[in-house]
Amino acid sequence: MRLGFVIGESKPTFVNAITSRALPVGEYVKIGSDEGEILGLVERSSVSSAAFADVKNFDEASESTEIAEINKRDKTYVADIGILGFLEDLKRGHSTLPAIPPIPGTEITLPSDPELEEIFSPKRKGWVNIGSLLRNKTIDARINLDKIVSRHLGILAMTGMGKSNLVSLITKQIAELKGTVIIFDYHNDYTSLSIPQINVMDAKINPRRLDADQLSEVLEIRDGANVQQRVLRMAFTKQVRESKEFWSKLENEVDIIINSEDRRLKELRTSAYRVRDIIEDAQKRFEDILDPDMGDPISFIKESRTNILNISELSEKQANVAVAFYLQRLLRDRKDASIARHGKTDRVFRFNSPIFVIIEEAHVFIPKDHDTSAKYWAAKIAREGRKFGLGLGIVSQRPRSIDLNVLSQMGSFAIMKIIQEDDQHQIASAAESTSRELISQITSLNIGDAILVGQWTNLPSLVHIKEVKEKVTGADQSAVDAWAKADKMKGVAVESTQGLIQKDLLLD
């Protein structure tokens, strides 16, 4: 079926077209060429009317409507089409751009369903279904799981657009393959995810295993309190780490500084008193979070399972320390295991297969404007993890606040609806292979729609992500339903109370 023709100035990467109908953004088209058929993606679409070109008032608009209805040539449909490569090469997973631009006047047609299936629904090992093409619901959209583990993944969208559903879907697909996933759950969104082989745990912190700076953050010694931090570093000795009575020993070390007659230590006395108060307060406030007797937190993560680390009870600083600790240990274990494979060793490693780590609310842990320990280790994994089978997924509704050095190392992206221009600019900078025309369309996406770009898909694609039924939280709560339920329960309570009163009167 002929859709239209190439017009104007064309390039090896881009053409304009006049078409017989309005083409939706995200539709795929074929463009003729002497070298072979070319596949293109509609990135912008517009409609104009000659009858309405100079309309200035209502009466003229009314008259123009009649003219437009009579004149079949009134409407002009224009499409901007990005060239993706030769169709036959794309079927084999390779993108080759034409050396010579399509000639103006070249016909534009629709690709067949079998042609699209070969490109977007490969039946090869490691490719899994996550939905369908947005403009052709009959074509499954499949992604390459190997690429997100080896090259990392960014999931970016406004709140409520389907980020957690996509995370749940990817997690479910990996779980079916007996893979290992670790999700740092900052808002308790995944603890009720109902899939096989799931391991849900509250993330606690063993203070013995931290360094002094990390312990300072966990105890919430304020930024800039340099003398207090110095006191803590002095008190946090090897003997404290190894003591059975961790907190008592730490307080004793602080008391030694308080009671010292050494002139240099006397200058620290006021700050030492404050540190002792902070330690005592932390034992009460963070009793359920700080556990010096818990052993190695990494030992609670299970291989070949979905591990949900609930960090929702931690403060932002504590969560940052916890995430950094886990990332550091995971990278070390995978690095050692990978190196050991090339030599003889009797050492047993905790994880003997690749791991995919997902950080929710990534802008909190990998911020653009300041350094955190979690950011340091996330950046290190982004650079080195692919060599050791440690993949990183970052999820955020505020791309503009994520460190660009880390974001740009994500080999694949799922981009959902985002309104803020600053966010769009950050995405365009990070996903360099994505055209700005396509990025500009993300404001028009609906819930569950996404632009997939990068190495986990053969081509940039607009898809609708299928819903994960096993995910029972994360959606907006209905205040109206909650109020109605509360009112109903209030009525039941009144009836129950009245019944008890009448029973008491009868007994009297």
N, C-alpha and C positions, 0 to 999 in steps of 0.2 A: 504494500500500500504506500503510495507516494504521499509524503507529508508536506514537502516543501522543497526549497532550493537554497543553496548557499548564495549570499549576496555580499556586496561591499568588499572590503579588504579582509582577506583571510590570512591566518598564520598557522604554523605547524601545531600550535597548541590551542587555537581558538578560532571559531568562525561565527558569523552572524547569519541568520536565516529568516526568510519569509516563509510562513507555514500556512496550511489550509485551515488550521484550528489553533486555539490557544494550547500550547504545550505546558503541562505542569512542571514546575521545578522538580528535578529528581528523575525525570523520565529519560530513558536511554534511547538513542537513535543511531541509525547507520548512515554513513556518508560515503558515497562512491569515490573511488580513486583508481588510477591506473596501476598503482602498486598493490592494491587490495582494499577490501572493505575496512572502513574505520569506524570505531565505536565512539560515540560522543555522549556527554551528559548535559542535559538542559540545566543551566545555572541561573538563568534569569529569563523571565517571560513577560511580555507586555502586549496590550491590545489598544489600538487607537481607532478613532472614527473620524472620517473626513467631515461628516455632517455635523459633528459636535465640536469641530476644531475652534470655531470663533464664537461659540454661544455665549451671550452676555446676560440673558434674562430668561424667565420661566417660559414666556410665549415662544421665544426662539427655540428653547429646548423641546417644547411640545411639537413644534413644526419639524424640527430636526429628527425627532423620533419617527415621524411618518416617512420622511425622506430616507432614513436609514433602513427602514423596513422594506421599502421598495427597491432600493439600490443594493444588489448583492455584492457589489465591489466596495461597499462603504467601510467595512472592517479590515484592519491590517493587523496581522498577528506576527510579532517579531520575537525571536528567541536568540539568546546568547548561549552558545554551545561550547563547552570545554572538550577538547579532544583527548581521549584516554589512551588511544593506541590502535594498532591493527587488530582486527577481530580475531584472526586465526592465532596470533601470538598470545592474545589475552586468554584464549581457551586453554593454553598451555601454562598459564601463570606468569607470562612475561609481558611487559609493556614496552612496545617499540613505537615511538612517535614518527610520523612521516617526515621525510626530509623536505618534501615539496608540499606546500599548503594546498588544501582542496581548491579547485578552480571555481570561481563564482559561476553559478548556473548548475553546479553539481546537484543531483537529486539527493534528497534526504528521505529515508524510509524507516520503518520500525524493524528492530531485530526480532527474530522468532523466539518463542519460549525456550525451545531446546538450546538455542545459542546462549541465552541469558543463564540458563541452568548450568551450562558447562563452566561459566565464569563465576557465578555467585553461589552455586550449590555444589562445590566439588565433593565427590563421594570418596575422597581420599582419607587415609588414616589421620586422626587428629583434628579433623574439621567437624564442628558440631553446629546444630541449628539453633539460632537465637531469635528467629522471627521470620519476617517476609519483606520483600522489597516494598517500599512505601507506595510506589505507583503501579505495582503489579503483584497483587496479593497471592497469586498462584506460584510465585517463585520464592523458594526458601532462601533466607539469608544465612549463610554459614560462615563461621570464623575459625581461624587456625589457633587452637589452644597452645600449641608449641611456641608460637610467636609472642604471646603475651607473657609467657614465663621467661623466655630468653631475651625479650626486647622491651618488656614492661608495658603498662597500660594506664592511660588517664581517662577517667570518667568525669565529665564536667557538665553541670546543668544547674538551673535554678531549683530551689526547693519545690518538691511535689511533682517534678517532671519525669521521675522514674529511675533515678540513680540507684536506689537501694534494690529495686526490682531487678535491674540489670546485674548488680553485684550478686544477688541471690541466684539468678539464673546461671551465671558463670560458675558460681560456687557449686551449684547442683550438678552441672555438667562435669566439673572436675571430680566431684564426689563419686559420680557413676563410674569414673575411670580409676577409682581408688587413689586419687591424688591427695596431696597434703595442702590444705589452705589454712591460713591464719588471718583472721579479721580482727583488727583493733576497733572495737565497737564503742564509739564515744557517746552515743545517745541511746544505747540499749535497744537498737533496732533489730538485731539478729538473734537474740537469745531464744526466741520462740520459733526460729526457722525449723520447720519440720521436715528434715531430710535424713536419710540413713547416715550412720557413721558420723554423727555430730558430737562434738565435745565442747560443752559450754562451761566456762569458768570465770570467776571474778579475778581480775588481775590484782594481785597483791605485790607488795614490795618488800624484799628482804634487805633491810638497811645494811647488814653486814657486807653485802656484795656490791655496794656502791662506793664510789670514791667520795672524797670530802666535799667537792663542789656539788655533786649530785645529792648527797645527803643534805647539804644546805638548802637546795631547792625543795626537797621533799619536806623538810621541817618548816619550810616557808620563811626562812630568814630573808628579810627584804633585800631587794637589789640595792646595791650601794652601801650596805652595812659591812664595810670591808673589815673592820676590827672584829665584829662578831664572827664573820666567816673565818678570820685568822684564828680566833679562839677555837672554833670547831675543828679546824684542820689540826691544831696542836693536840686537841683532846682525842681525836679519832685515830687512835694508835692501833698497831697490830694486835696488841693485847686486848683492846676493846672488841675488835672484830672476832677474836677467838674465844672470848669469855662466854661462859654459860649464861651469865646474867648481863646481857648486853647493855640494857639501859642503865642499870646500876653502875656498871663499870664506866660507862660514858659520863655519867654524872659525877662520879668520883674523880675522873680526870679533869673535869671542869672545876671541881672543888679545889683540886691541887693548885690550879692557876689562881683561883680566888684567894686562897690562904697563903700563897707564896709571899715570902719577904724579899724575893729578888726584885730589884728596882725596876727592871724591864717588864717583869710580869705584873707588877703593881699597876702599871699604866693600863693594863688590860682588865683590871678588876671589875669596873663598872659594866663593861661589855660582857664579861664572863658571867656576871649575875644574870644579865638578860638572856644569854644563851642557855643557862640552866633553867630559867623559867620557860623558855621555848621548848626545851626537851621535855620537861614535865607536862607542859600543855599538849604537846604532840602525842604523848602516850595516851592521853585521854581522848583527844579529838580524833586521832587516826588509829584507834585501837584495832579496827576491822581492816585496816589497809596496810599498816606497817607490822610485819611479823618476822622478827629475827630468828624464829625457830621453824620456819616453813621449808627450809631446804632450798634446792635450786629451782626457781620458778620454771625454767625451761623443761624440767623433767615432767611437768604436767601437760605439755603439748604432745599430742599423739600423732604419730606418722600415719599416713594413708587415711586421715580423717579431716573433717572440717572443724577447725578450732576457733571458737568464738571467745575472744578475750574481752570481757566486759570491763571497760575502763570508765564507765559513766559515773562511778562513785568517787573518782579521783579529781582533785583540783587540776587546773590546767598545767601548773608546774609539775605536779606529781605525775600526771599522765604523760607529760613530755619525757620525764626521767624513765618511766616504765617502758614507754615505746622505744626509747634509745637503748635501754638495757637489753630488751628482747632482740632488737635489730642487730646490735653488736654481737650477741651470742649466736644468733642464727647465722650471720655471715661467717663468723669464725668456724662454726661447726661444719658448714657446707664447704668452706675453703679447705679446711683440714681433710675432710672426707674426699674432696676432689683430688687433692695432692696425693693422698695416700693410695689412691687407685693406681697411680703410676709407680708405686714402690711397695715393698713388703712392710707390713705393719700388723701388730697384734691388737692395736687399739680398736675399740668398739665405738662407733659414732652414733649419736642419737638419731640423725637423719641420713638415710642412705639413698634418698631419691629427691628429685627437685621439689621445691617449696614455692608456693605463690602467696605473698604477703599483701594484704589490702589494708590501707590506712584511710579510714573515714575521716572527714573534716580535715583534709590534708593541709589546708591553709593555717590551721592551728599549730601543726607540728613541723611544717616546712614553710615558714613565713618568709616573705620577700624582704622585709625591712629590718630583721634582726636575726642573730644566730641562736640556735638551740641545739642541744645535744642530739635530739631526734632528727633534726635537719641534717646534721653532720653525717649520721649513719645512713639516713635515707639517700643522701647524695652519693655516699660511698657504694651503696648497693646499686644505685642507678648506673654508676660507672663500671662496677666490677661484678655485679651479681650474675650477669648472663654467663660468665665464664665458669661459674660454680653451681649453676642450677638454682639460683635464688631470684625469683621474679618479684617485681614491685608493682602494685596497683595503687594509684592515688585517686581519691574521690573527693570532689569539692563543688560547692555552689559559688565559690568566690575565686575563680582562676586568677584574677588580678592580684590577689594577695599571696599567691604561691611563688616561691623562688623560681625564676625563669630557668636557671641552670639545671634544676632538677626536672622541671616540667618539660623542657625541650629534649630531655633524654628518654622520654616515653616514646617507644617505637610505634605505638598505636593509640588511637583516641576514639572514644564514643562521645560525641558532642550533642547535647540535647538543647532544649530551648534556653536561651540566655538573652536578656534584654540589655544589660549594661554595656555601653560601648567600650569601657576600659577592659571588661572581661573579654570581649570579642577581639580587641587588639592583642591581648596577652595570648589568646588561643592562636591567632594568626601568626604571632611570633614563634610560638612553640611548635605548631604543626605547619612547617614551612611548605610541605607538599600540597597543602590545601589552598585552593584559590580564594581570594578575598570575596569574589562573587558568591561562592558557595557559603562562606562564613556569614555573609550578610543575610542569608536566608534563615538562619537559626532562630530568629525572632518569630517566625511564622510556624514553627514546629508545634505539634500538639503533644499531650502527655503520652509517653511511650515511644515517640518518634525520635530518631537519632541519625546523625551523620557519622558513618564509620569510615575512618581513614587510617592509613598506616599499614603495617606489615601483617596484621591479623586478617586482612581481607585482600582479595586480588585487586580490587578497584575501590575508589571512593564510592560510597553507596548511601542512599537514604533508605532507612529501614524502619519498620515498626516492630519493636521488641515485644515478644510474647510475654504474657503475664505468668508469674510464678505463683501457683495456687498454694504452695507450701509456706509462703511468706504471709504471716497473719498480722504483722505489725508494720508500722512505718507510714501508713496512710493517714490522712487528716482525720482527727476525731470529730464526731458529730456532737456539737454542743446541744442541739435541739433534742436528739435522742437521749443524751445523758440527763438533761433536765426533766424530760418526760418520765424517764425511769426513776429518777430521784423522787419526783412528785408521787409516782405510783407507790413507791416503797414507803413514803411518808404516810400515805393513806392506809397502807397495810399496818404500819406501826400504830396508828391511831386506833384502828379497829381492834388490834391485838390488845392494846392497853385498856380500852373500854371493856373488852371481854374479861380481862383479869379483875377489873374493879367490880363488875357485876358479880363475878364468882366470889370475890371476898365478901360482898354484901350478903349474899345468900348464906355463906358460911357463918357470918355473924348472927 
